[in-house]
Amino acid sequence: MKTLSKFILRYLWRWKFEGSFPKSLTKFIVIVVPHTSWIDFPLGLLVKWAQDIDTNFIGKGSLFKPPFGFIFRWLGGTPVDRSKNTNLVDAIVDEFNKREKFSLAISPEGTRKKVDKWKTGFYYIAKGANVPIIMLSLDFENRILKISEAYNITQDMEADFEHFHQFFKGVKGYHPELS
């Protein structure tokens, strides 16, 4: 799958990687920005396979219903019921603590629509599980998949978010007006 994914990304879709996921890390969160289209999902899967990382994701519950729900689970997905007021952060922190190896890809925007402010769940998950954050930008304008070094959050949330926003500054998604 790795070779095929690299071929598709490089020669069919004309994407280039800048950086790579560290092989020494067994636990981390990947924040993927911008999330503006359904196309981000298959692109993310190709990145996962090309980079040979076993990353999980969460998605709205309707994606996991028959007839195709089993495929999303097989790909590493877990459904989220956004209509209930459950503590998703604590549940995911527990998953990190239970496993020797676990990573989670998540979009801090929480939707494909344009947002003024990111959701903070990924940050509190990283803090609670004491895991680093790796940033992945989907730069459709330049066809570059930029992967950051692992970033350990500090006690200064505002400074951490400024660091994240600087990494993604100027990056255009599939629908640039939503970036």
Backbone hydrogen bonds in HBPLUS format (Angstrom, degrees):
<---DONOR---> <-ACCEPTOR-->    atom                        ^
c    i                          cat <-CA-CA->   ^        H-A-AA   ^      H-
h    n   atom  resd res      DA  || num        DHA   H-A  angle D-A-AA Bond
n    s   type  num  typ     dist DA aas  dist angle  dist       angle   num
A0005-SER N   A0001-MET O   2.87 MM   4  5.95 161.0  1.90 149.9 155.6     1
A0006-LYS N   A0002-LYS O   2.97 MM   4  6.18 161.8  2.00 150.6 155.5     2
A0007-PHE N   A0003-THR O   2.95 MM   4  6.15 157.3  2.00 148.0 154.6     3
A0008-ILE N   A0004-LEU O   2.92 MM   4  6.20 163.3  1.95 153.3 157.2     4
A0009-LEU N   A0005-SER O   2.93 MM   4  6.10 172.3  1.93 155.6 157.8     5
A0010-ARG N   A0006-LYS O   2.88 MM   4  5.91 167.8  1.90 151.0 155.1     6
A0011-TYR N   A0007-PHE O   2.82 MM   4  5.54 155.4  1.88 145.1 153.0     7
A0012-LEU N   A0008-ILE O   3.20 MM   4  4.87 133.3  2.43 112.4 125.3     8
A0013-TRP N   A0008-ILE O   2.81 MM   5  6.03 154.8  1.87 170.4 178.4     9
A0015-TRP N   A0009-LEU O   2.64 MM   6  5.24 175.6  1.64 153.4 152.4    10
A0016-LYS N   A0143-ARG O   2.96 MM 127  6.38 147.4  2.06 146.7 156.1    11
A0145-LEU N   A0016-LYS O   2.77 MM 129  6.05 166.5  1.79 167.2 171.0    12
A0018-GLU N   A0145-LEU O   2.97 MM 127  6.09 157.4  2.02 143.8 140.6    13
A0147-ILE N   A0018-GLU O   2.76 MM 129  6.05 169.8  1.77 172.8 173.3    14
A0102-PHE N   A0026-THR O   2.89 MM  76  6.34 146.3  2.00 148.8 159.3    15
A0028-PHE N   A0102-PHE O   3.32 MM  74  6.96 141.6  2.48 139.4 148.8    16
A0104-LEU N   A0028-PHE O   3.17 MM  76  6.75 146.4  2.29 145.3 155.3    17
A0029-ILE N   A0132-PRO O   3.01 MM 103  6.41 157.8  2.06 155.0 162.1    18
A0134-ILE N   A0029-ILE O   2.71 MM 105  6.10 161.7  1.75 163.6 170.1    19
A0030-VAL N   A0104-LEU O   2.75 MM  74  6.01 167.1  1.77 149.2 152.0    20
A0106-ILE N   A0030-VAL O   2.80 MM  76  6.20 156.5  1.86 169.2 177.2    21
A0031-ILE N   A0134-ILE O   2.89 MM 103  6.35 152.7  1.97 154.5 163.6    22
A0136-LEU N   A0031-ILE O   2.90 MM 105  6.10 161.0  1.94 164.8 162.0    23
A0032-VAL N   A0106-ILE O   2.98 MM  74  6.07 156.0  2.04 140.6 147.7    24
A0033-VAL N   A0136-LEU O   3.12 MM 103  6.54 156.8  2.17 157.9 164.8    25
A0138-LEU N   A0033-VAL O   2.98 MM 105  6.16 152.4  2.05 133.5 141.6    26
A0040-ASP N   A0037-SER O   3.16 MM   3  5.71 160.0  2.20 111.7 117.0    27
A0041-PHE N   A0038-TRP O   3.17 MM   3  5.83 147.5  2.28 114.6 121.1    28
A0043-LEU N   A0039-ILE O   3.17 MM   4  6.29 159.5  2.21 150.9 157.2    29
A0044-GLY N   A0040-ASP O   2.80 MM   4  5.91 152.0  1.87 143.3 151.4    30
A0045-LEU N   A0041-PHE O   2.95 MM   4  6.30 152.2  2.03 153.1 160.9    31
A0046-LEU N   A0042-PRO O   3.02 MM   4  6.26 158.1  2.07 146.0 151.2    32
A0047-VAL N   A0043-LEU O   2.96 MM   4  6.28 153.5  2.04 148.8 156.5    33
A0048-LYS N   A0044-GLY O   2.88 MM   4  6.11 161.7  1.92 148.8 153.8    34
A0049-TRP N   A0045-LEU O   2.96 MM   4  6.24 162.4  1.99 153.5 157.0    35
A0050-ALA N   A0046-LEU O   2.78 MM   4  5.84 163.4  1.81 149.7 155.4    36
A0051-GLN N   A0047-VAL O   2.84 MM   4  5.82 156.7  1.90 151.4 156.9    37
A0053-ILE N   A0048-LYS O   3.04 MM   5  5.39 166.7  2.06 153.8 157.9    38
A0052-ASP N   A0049-TRP O   3.15 MM   3  4.82 146.0  2.28  92.1 102.2    39
A0056-ASN N   A0103-SER O   2.98 MM  47  6.01 163.5  2.00 131.0 136.4    40
A0105-ALA N   A0056-ASN O   2.73 MM  49  6.02 169.0  1.75 165.9 165.5    41
A0057-PHE N   A0076-GLY O   3.08 MM  19  6.16 154.3  2.15 133.9 134.5    42
A0078-THR N   A0057-PHE O   2.94 MM  21  6.36 129.6  2.20 142.6 157.8    43
A0059-GLY N   A0078-THR O   3.14 MM  19  6.39 148.6  2.24 149.6 152.5    44
A0080-VAL N   A0059-GLY O   2.79 MM  21  5.76 138.1  1.97 163.0 166.2    45
A0063-LEU N   A0060-LYS O   3.04 MM   3  5.97 156.5  2.09 129.2 134.3    46
A0061-GLY N   A0080-VAL O   3.03 MM  19  5.16 133.4  2.25 151.3 140.1    47
A0064-PHE N   A0061-GLY O   3.01 MM   3  5.55 151.7  2.09 116.2 124.2    48
A0065-LYS N   A0062-SER O   3.47 MM   3  5.53 168.9  2.48 108.2 108.5    49
A0069-GLY N   A0065-LYS O   2.95 MM   4  4.54 130.1  2.20 119.3 125.7    50
A0071-ILE N   A0068-PHE O   2.96 MM   3  5.58 140.5  2.12 117.1 127.4    51
A0073-ARG N   A0069-GLY O   3.20 MM   4  6.57 154.4  2.27 150.7 158.0    52
A0074-TRP N   A0070-PHE O   2.91 MM   4  6.09 158.6  1.96 145.4 151.6    53
A0075-LEU N   A0071-ILE O   2.93 MM   4  6.18 142.2  2.08 145.1 155.5    54
A0077-GLY N   A0072-PHE O   2.85 MM   5  5.32 148.3  1.95 149.5 149.6    55
A0076-GLY N   A0073-ARG O   2.97 MM   3  5.23 158.8  2.02 108.5 115.0    56
A0088-LEU N   A0086-THR O   3.10 MM   2  5.75 123.6  2.43 106.3  90.8    57
A0091-ALA N   A0087-ASN O   3.23 MM   4  6.51 157.3  2.28 145.9 152.5    58
A0092-ILE N   A0088-LEU O   2.97 MM   4  6.19 157.3  2.02 153.1 158.1    59
A0093-VAL N   A0089-VAL O   2.91 MM   4  6.14 158.5  1.96 153.7 160.5    60
A0094-ASP N   A0090-ASP O   2.95 MM   4  6.14 154.9  2.02 145.3 151.7    61
A0095-GLU N   A0091-ALA O   3.15 MM   4  6.48 146.2  2.27 136.4 145.1    62
A0096-PHE N   A0092-ILE O   3.00 MM   4  6.38 156.9  2.05 151.7 157.1    63
A0097-ASN N   A0093-VAL O   2.94 MM   4  6.24 156.0  2.00 149.6 156.6    64
A0098-LYS N   A0094-ASP O   2.87 MM   4  6.03 141.7  2.01 147.8 157.8    65
A0099-ARG N   A0095-GLU O   3.26 MM   4  6.30 143.1  2.40 146.0 153.1    66
A0110-GLY N   A0107-SER O   3.03 MM   3  5.56 144.0  2.16 114.0 122.8    67
A0119-LYS N   A0108-PRO O   2.70 MM  11  5.28 163.3  1.73 169.3 163.2    68
A0123-TYR N   A0120-THR O   2.98 MM   3  5.36 124.9  2.29 109.3 123.2    69
A0124-TYR N   A0120-THR O   3.18 MM   4  6.58 157.9  2.24 156.1 162.4    70
A0125-ILE N   A0121-GLY O   2.85 MM   4  6.07 148.1  1.95 153.9 163.9    71
A0126-ALA N   A0122-PHE O   2.98 MM   4  6.19 163.5  2.01 144.5 148.7    72
A0127-LYS N   A0123-TYR O   2.91 MM   4  6.16 154.6  1.97 145.2 153.0    73
A0128-GLY N   A0124-TYR O   2.84 MM   4  5.87 165.3  1.86 141.3 146.0    74
A0129-ALA N   A0125-ILE O   2.84 MM   4  5.90 158.1  1.89 154.8 160.3    75
A0130-ASN N   A0126-ALA O   2.85 MM   4  5.47 114.0  2.29 130.1 144.2    76
A0131-VAL N   A0126-ALA O   3.04 MM   5  4.99 152.6  2.12 133.6 142.0    77
A0130-ASN N   A0127-LYS O   3.31 MM   3  4.99 144.4  2.45  91.6 101.7    78
A0133-ILE N   A0151-TYR O   2.80 MM  18  5.08 165.1  1.82 141.7 145.1    79
A0151-TYR N   A0133-ILE O   2.79 MM  18  5.08 152.5  1.87 138.3 147.9    80
A0148-SER N   A0135-MET O   2.88 MM  13  5.14 158.9  1.93 151.6 156.8    81
A0137-SER N   A0146-LYS O   2.92 MM   9  5.20 158.4  1.96 145.2 151.5    82
A0146-LYS N   A0137-SER O   3.29 MM   9  5.20 142.7  2.44 135.1 141.8    83
A0139-ASP N   A0144-ILE O   3.11 MM   5  5.20 154.8  2.17 165.7 161.7    84
A0143-ARG N   A0139-ASP O   2.74 MM   4  5.49 118.2  2.12 140.4 158.8    85
A0144-ILE N   A0139-ASP O   3.12 MM   5  5.20 147.9  2.23 137.2 143.3    86
A0140-PHE N   A0172-LYS O   2.91 MM  32  5.92 141.1  2.06 166.9 175.5    87
A0160-ASP N   A0156-ASP O   2.97 MM   4  6.26 157.4  2.02 154.0 161.3    88
A0161-PHE N   A0157-MET O   2.92 MM   4  6.15 163.4  1.94 154.9 158.2    89
A0162-GLU N   A0158-GLU O   3.01 MM   4  6.23 148.7  2.11 141.6 150.6    90
A0163-HIS N   A0159-ALA O   2.97 MM   4  6.24 150.8  2.05 144.6 152.2    91
A0164-PHE N   A0160-ASP O   3.00 MM   4  6.39 156.2  2.06 149.5 155.7    92
A0165-HIS N   A0161-PHE O   2.87 MM   4  6.06 170.6  1.88 153.6 156.0    93
A0166-GLN N   A0162-GLU O   2.95 MM   4  6.07 152.1  2.03 145.5 152.8    94
A0167-PHE N   A0163-HIS O   3.20 MM   4  6.46 152.5  2.28 145.0 151.5    95
A0167-PHE N   A0164-PHE O   3.10 MM   3  5.27 119.0  2.49  98.9 113.4    96
A0168-PHE N   A0164-PHE O   3.27 MM   4  6.64 151.1  2.36 149.7 157.0    97
A0169-LYS N   A0165-HIS O   2.97 MM   4  5.88 109.7  2.47 138.7 155.3    98
A0169-LYS N   A0166-GLN O   3.31 MM   3  5.00 155.5  2.37  96.1 103.3    99
A0171-VAL N   A0168-PHE O   3.09 MM   3  5.59 166.2  2.11 137.8 138.4   100
A0178-LEU N   A0175-HIS O   2.88 MM   3  5.65 162.4  1.91 127.2 133.0   101
A0179-SER N   A0176-PRO O   3.09 MM   3  5.12 159.6  2.13 105.3 111.8   102
